[in-house]
Amino acid sequence: MSDHARVSAELARIDAFFPVLQGLGTRWAASRPFEGLTIGVHLHLTTITLALMREVVLGGGRWVVSAASPATTDPGVVEYMRTLGLEVHTGRGSKDGIAATVAAEPMLFADVGFALGSALLDEGQCPRGGVEITRTGVNRLRNRLPLPFPVLNISDGRLKPAVESRRGVGEGLWPAYTNLTGQHLSGRMVLVVGYGPVGAGVASFARAAGATVEVAENDPVRRLIAHYDGLATTDAVPALKRARIVVTATGRKHTLGAAELATLPDGSIILSAGHGGDEIDVAWLRNNAETVDQIGKLVVRYTLPGGRKVTVLADGHPLNIVANSGSPEPVLLHFVLLGLGLEYLAQRESPPGEMELPLGLEEEAARLALRVIERPV
Ligand SMILES: NC(=O)c1ccc[n+]([C@@H]2O[C@H](COP(=O)([O-])OP(=O)(O)OC[C@H]3O[C@@H](n4cnc5c(N)ncnc54)[C@H](O)[C@@H]3O)[C@@H](O)[C@H]2O)c1
């Protein structure tokens, strides 16, 4: 099957089973909220993002898109986006794509990880506003205060943590794990590092699949909540010594750094459900391994001195995104919020700084989703 046919089939599946964005597209085609504006978009270029872009372009405007990471860029999606008239920049790395998007001087932007927002700040640009979708991005924008432009934080609303982070990631991660390794989780030991909404979902879906789950979490409140969720809690270091499957969900660089990787037992399989490609120090493994074997698609086994074997999935990038796995529903739902957020910012001047979701936006997104979910079949 060609890339175009595969991507079209995935879009058709979204259209058939969760057409939540189409209502917005129809509305935007009539109201043209983005007419006359340049909008920069820096997201993972998956079919789910394509489903969003297909609708937003109906609202007018010039859309300039850069890829959040080569690891999460689907070439078929890039090609399809270009047929929609989008300017898509992938470059050699994510930075090149951002440079092209910044050069277009966007008036609005949508961002993952506040990468585009940071680049706009570095260039002294002051767009009308942006939307940030991730926890990591919100943490990063808070390090750049005071902001000269508004950034809508959809990560801390009521919907995104509860639906996409808490349920979407875990639900998508484990089928991808089984597809790549052939392993089922039943009776296996899983260590989840980080118990925010993402880690909590990853742990809960692992337990539902029959795994024994331990949680390592630095924040005592979240660690206690994990306990009352019925999970064994622990410090990372002793747990790593007995771990078989380790998932990071922290958004923190080198959560599994040299010291942690050095303690993993033979046969460990490690993966990330968090942000970017640096929660696991894959470079350390590469530099210290005696042999590196690609043993399957997205599966690399490192044999360390002494014979210990550690397997890394998706090169340490968030597996659910790289494998584009699981139900697209939760991500589509937060893309509804992203679209509504851009529409909101397009229609008015908003004060600079981090913005909470305006009253009514999440309710509108929820109503749109419920209309699709509760429709007669
Ligand atoms: N893969 C995806 O599709 C997806 C979707 C949504 C969010 N994310 C990303 O996943 C990450 C987690 O999201 P979240 O909303 O749960 O974030 P969060 O910040 O609410 O939770 C992360 C938790 O990790 C803990 N932590 C950090 N370093 C630790 C360490 N070394 N050991 C133990 N605990 C540690 C923190 O105390 C915190 O409670 C973020 O980077 C977010 O951007 C990924």
The ligand as a Gaussian input file, in Angstrom:
#p B3LYP/6-31G(d) Opt

LIG

0 1
 N        3.347000      10.367000      24.991000
 C        2.327000      11.178000      24.872000
 O        1.473000      11.025000      23.988000
 C        2.167000      12.292000      25.878000
 C        0.900000      12.868000      26.065000
 C        0.760000      13.849000      27.040000
 C        1.871000      14.282000      27.751000
 N        3.104000      13.758000      27.487000
 C        4.311000      14.138000      28.215000
 O        4.505000      13.146000      29.228000
 C        5.223000      13.728000      30.337000
 C        4.453000      13.440000      31.610000
 O        3.206000      14.110000      31.542000
 P        2.377000      14.410000      32.872000
 O        1.236000      15.264000      32.470000
 O        2.135000      13.127000      33.613000
 O        3.488000      15.297000      33.631000
 P        3.659000      15.703000      35.162000
 O        4.738000      16.709000      35.204000
 O        2.330000      16.027000      35.746000
 O        4.160000      14.335000      35.862000
 C        5.480000      13.892000      35.797000
 C        5.816000      13.271000      37.146000
 O        7.120000      12.697000      37.067000
 C        7.742000      12.860000      38.338000
 N        9.196000      12.715000      38.158000
 C       10.036000      13.521000      37.470000
 N       11.271000      13.013000      37.465000
 C       11.236000      11.865000      38.184000
 C       12.193000      10.872000      38.522000
 N       13.458000      10.969000      38.105000
 N       11.801000       9.817000      39.280000
 C       10.521000       9.701000      39.683000
 N        9.550000      10.610000      39.385000
 C        9.903000      11.662000      38.626000
 C        7.327000      14.249000      38.784000
 O        7.423000      14.379000      40.177000
 C        5.873000      14.288000      38.284000
 O        4.948000      13.911000      39.273000
 C        5.342000      15.212000      30.017000
 O        6.595000      15.416000      29.439000
 C        4.266000      15.455000      28.961000
 O        4.579000      16.544000      28.133000
 C        3.254000      12.737000      26.599000

